[in-house]
């Protein structure tokens, strides 16, 4: 079934740099922040978006959306753009995301500041989807980010992250945290695996301001 042109193809027709070119420049400017020199493939983006329930109410947080490959898959999955909170550190990517999804909330900040940001939203998050280069940070930082985001989210909400390695990029499973890895997504450069994390404890509801 033909689905029509992607946003990247439209931008290329307009004579603007492709998403791949923008990603490569971001990687040259700051390799550790970018983590990759090209966007996620459509197949990997669909695999990540497929792990959320679009009918679950609440904001959908995306950490490190880049040029929006996974964002586009989330919208196609049925997430209204007005529910999206896109947390991105690269100013060029932020400008692009605001242009492509004007109804989404784009926040220019480091993804590791997301938990306090989530406390300010109108209701707990339905899901957190991340395309972060987690392995450049210490294991404790990775675990803390996942746990603190999930504690600010709705009960049962997932934290979804991909990795190019077989093992979980977050120290898991462990008491209070469940982890599930997908099969390898081969049609990506490089092949990747999608990990889904959820809290396993019966915690009280998050107090909202």
Residue pairs with C-beta under 8 A, 6 or more apart in sequence:
5 13
6 42
6 72
7 19
7 68
7 72
7 100
8 18
8 19
8 20
8 39
8 67
11 17
11 18
11 19
12 18
17 25
19 39
19 66
19 67
19 68
19 69
20 38
20 39
22 67
22 92
22 93
22 96
23 34
23 36
23 37
23 38
23 39
23 66
23 67
24 37
24 38
25 92
26 33
26 34
26 66
26 90
26 92
26 93
27 34
27 35
27 36
27 37
30 90
32 133
32 136
33 89
33 90
33 133
34 66
34 90
34 133
35 64
35 132
35 133
35 136
36 133
38 189
39 66
39 67
39 69
40 48
40 66
40 69
40 70
40 131
40 162
40 188
40 192
41 69
41 185
41 187
41 188
41 189
42 69
42 73
43 185
43 187
43 188
44 69
44 162
44 185
44 187
44 188
44 192
44 194
45 69
45 70
45 72
45 73
46 73
46 76
47 162
47 182
47 185
47 194
48 70
48 73
48 129
48 131
48 160
48 162
48 194
49 70
49 73
49 74
49 76
49 77
49 79
49 129
50 77
51 158
51 160
51 182
51 194
51 196
52 60
52 74
52 77
52 79
52 126
52 127
52 129
52 158
52 160
53 126
53 127
54 77
54 78
54 79
55 78
56 126
56 127
56 154
56 157
57 123
57 126
58 83
58 123
58 124
58 125
58 126
58 153
58 154
58 157
59 83
59 84
59 85
59 118
59 121
59 122
59 123
59 125
59 126
60 74
60 79
60 83
60 84
60 85
60 125
60 126
60 127
60 128
60 129
61 85
61 87
61 114
61 118
61 125
61 127
61 128
61 129
61 149
61 153
62 70
62 71
62 74
62 84
62 85
62 86
62 87
62 128
62 129
62 130
62 131
63 87
63 111
63 114
63 128
63 129
63 130
63 131
63 132
64 87
64 88
64 89
64 111
64 130
64 131
64 132
64 133
65 71
65 86
65 87
65 88
65 93
65 97
65 131
66 88
66 90
66 93
66 131
67 93
67 96
67 97
68 86
68 96
68 97
68 100
68 101
70 129
70 131
71 84
71 86
71 97
71 100
71 101
71 104
74 84
74 129
75 81
75 84
75 101
80 103
81 101
81 102
81 103
81 104
82 103
82 104
83 126
84 101
84 103
84 104
84 105
85 104
85 105
85 107
85 117
85 121
85 125
86 97
86 101
86 104
86 105
86 106
86 107
87 107
87 109
87 111
87 113
87 114
87 117
88 94
88 97
88 106
88 107
88 108
89 108
89 109
89 110
89 111
91 108
94 106
94 108
97 104
97 106
98 104
98 106
107 117
109 117
111 130
111 132
111 145
112 137
112 141
112 145
114 128
114 145
114 149
115 145
115 148
115 149
115 151
115 152
118 124
118 125
118 149
118 152
118 153
119 152
119 206
119 208
119 209
120 209
123 154
123 208
124 152
124 153
124 154
124 157
124 206
124 208
125 149
125 152
125 153
125 154
125 157
126 153
126 154
126 157
127 153
127 157
127 158
127 159
127 160
128 149
128 150
128 153
128 157
128 158
128 159
128 160
129 160
130 159
130 160
130 161
131 161
131 162
132 161
134 142
134 145
134 161
134 163
134 169
134 170
135 142
135 163
135 165
135 169
139 170
139 171
142 169
142 170
142 171
143 170
143 171
143 172
143 174
143 177
146 159
146 161
146 170
146 172
146 177
146 197
147 176
147 177
147 199
149 159
150 157
150 159
150 177
150 197
150 198
150 199
151 199
151 203
151 206
152 206
153 159
153 206
155 199
155 203
155 205
156 198
156 199
157 198
158 196
158 197
158 198
159 196
159 197
159 198
160 194
160 195
160 196
160 197
161 169
161 170
161 194
161 195
161 197
162 185
162 192
162 193
162 194
162 195
163 169
163 192
163 193
163 195
164 190
164 191
164 192
164 193
165 193
166 181
166 193
168 179
168 181
168 195
169 195
170 177
170 179
170 195
170 197
172 178
172 179
172 197
173 179
175 200
176 199
176 200
176 201
177 197
177 198
177 199
177 200
178 197
178 198
178 199
178 200
179 195
179 196
179 197
180 195
180 196
181 193
181 194
181 195
181 196
182 193
182 194
182 195
182 196
183 193
184 191
184 192
184 193
185 191
185 192
185 193
185 194
